[in-house]
Amino acid sequence: MAYKGKIINNKKTGQQVKFIQTADDTGGELLEMESFFQPHSTEPVPHYHPFQEEDFVVLEGEITVRINGKLQILKQGDTLHVNKTQVHSMWNQSKNTARVNWKVMPASDTEYFLENGIGIANQKKTNDKGMPGLLQVALLANRFSHVYRVAKPPYAVQKILFTTLTPLSYLAGYRPCYKEFVD
């Protein structure tokens, strides 16, 4: 369970997330984090949040952002607002660590999505870029589609595919949430 001051580290990508304010702290209105991006990290899958907005402030270093297909570099002091449904990805292609203040509004259960995703990566159940296999993705996508969706293929196609794969995912031993990652 996320709580103020809790730090989760993605051993695969090197990203670190520290919870500043959780959904419990803010009555669900805000999730605030501080995220560290390691040098020369790789671009994650472009994604969007159907019901949430995000605000970022670069505290140290620089971050590369792809938003609606356009690249931009954010440096210390720069801010970025991401509207709901805007496709984006963020990574650090510089040679120095970057530190970013990250706010998600409303919080929803994004913290559980992050804890599960990072826990799965730390259990070596992902590829080199930190992405789990298709059967695990199907369960995560179904469970957390209200807070996170990949940009491609279209959501309707994802919904059909992931719903179809759900029984196989459970048979293979996967779960949408793992208690050990959110305790």
N, C-alpha and C positions, 0 to 999 in steps of 0.2 A: 504494500500500500504506500502510495506516495505521501510524503510529509515534508514540511518545511525543513530544509537542510539536507535531505536525502540526496545522495549522488549515485547515479547509475552510469556505468562505463560500458561502452560497446567495444569489446576486445577486438572485434573484426575490423571496424572502421576507425577506431580510436576516438570516436566522438564521446564526449562526457556531458551529462545533463545533471544540473543541480536544481532541485525544486526550491523556488523562492516563496511562492504562494500556490497552494493547491486548490482544487475545487472545494474541499471542505473549509478552507480558510476564507474563501470569498463567496460562499453561498452558491457556488457553481458559475459565477459570473466571469471568472478569470483563472487561467492557469499561467503562472509566470515562472520562467526558468532562466538559467544562465547556461549556455551551451558552449563547449570548447570544441573547436574543429582542428584536427591535426593538420600539419603541413602536407601539401600534395594529396589531399583526399580526393576521392573520385566522386563524380556527379551521381547523386541518387536518382531514382526513377522520378520523372516529372509526375506531379500529383496535384490534387486540389482538395479543399475542404468544403463540402456542400453547404454547411450551415455555420461556419466559423470564419472569423477574420483573425489575422495575425499582425502583430507589430514587432519589428526587429530594430535594435540599436546596436551597432558595432562598437564594442567597448575597447577592443584591442585588435590589431592586425587588419586583415581584409578578407572579404568573402566575395565569391563569385555567385551571382544569382542569374538564373534563367527564369524570366517571368513572361508568360504569353509568347514564348519562343525567342525573346530578345535577351541578350547577355548584358549584364552590367556588373561593375566592380563597386562594392561598398567598402569604404575605409573607415577608420576610427572616427566616431561621431556621426556617421551617416545613419539615416533611418530608412525604413521601408515598411509600407503598409500593404498587406496582401488582402484583397477583398475575397469574400467567399466565392467559390467556383473559379478563381484565377489559377491557372496552371502554373506551377513553379517548382524549382529545385534550388538547393543552396549547398555550396561546398567551398572548400578552401584550396585553391590551386597555388597559393603563395608558399614561400619557404619558411614562414613563421606561423606559430599557433595563432588562431583567431578566437576571440571570446565575444559572444553575442548575448544580449538580453533579448528574451523571446517571450512574447505574450500571446496567448490564445484566448479569444473571446467568442462565445462562452466556453467555459472549460470542458463541459460535457465529461466524457471519460477518456479524454486524450491521454492522461497520465497512465491509464491501464494499457492503452495501446502501446505507448512508449516502453513501459516496463516489460510487457510481453515480447515486443519486437526485439528489444536489446537482450532480454533473457534468452530468447531463441538463438540469437547470434552468438551469445557467449557459450551456449551449449554446443557450438559448432554444427548447428543445424541450418546453415546458410551457405551460399556460395562465397567466393572471394570478395564480392561487392556487398556482402551482408544481406542478400536476398534469400529468403527461405524457398524451398521447393514448392511446386504448384499445389500439391495437396494441402500443405500448411497455409499457403497464401489463400486458398479457397476459404478456409475457416476464418482466418483473420479478416479477409475482405467481407465476408458475410456478417461477422460480429461487429466490425468497426466501420462499416460503410457510411455511417452517419458522421464520422470524424475524419476519414481518410479514404481517398479513392485515387487509383492510378489514372493517368490521363488517357491511356490507350489500352485496350480497345474501348469503344463506347461503353458507358455504364450498363446499358441494357444487355449487351453481349456478355459483359463480366458477370452480371447477375445470373444469367442463364447458365453460363459455364460453371461458375462457382457453386451454384445450387446443385447442379448435376454432379459435381465432384464431392459434395459434402459427405454422402454416405461412405464413399471410398476413403475419404480422409479419416473419418472416425474408425473405419475398419483397420486402417494402417497405423492407428494409435495416436494420431494427432488430435489436438484440442484447440479450440479458439482462444482459451485463456488457461494459463498454468499458475496454479495457486502459489507455487514456490517462487515465482517471479514478482508477485504482488504482495507478499507478506512483509 
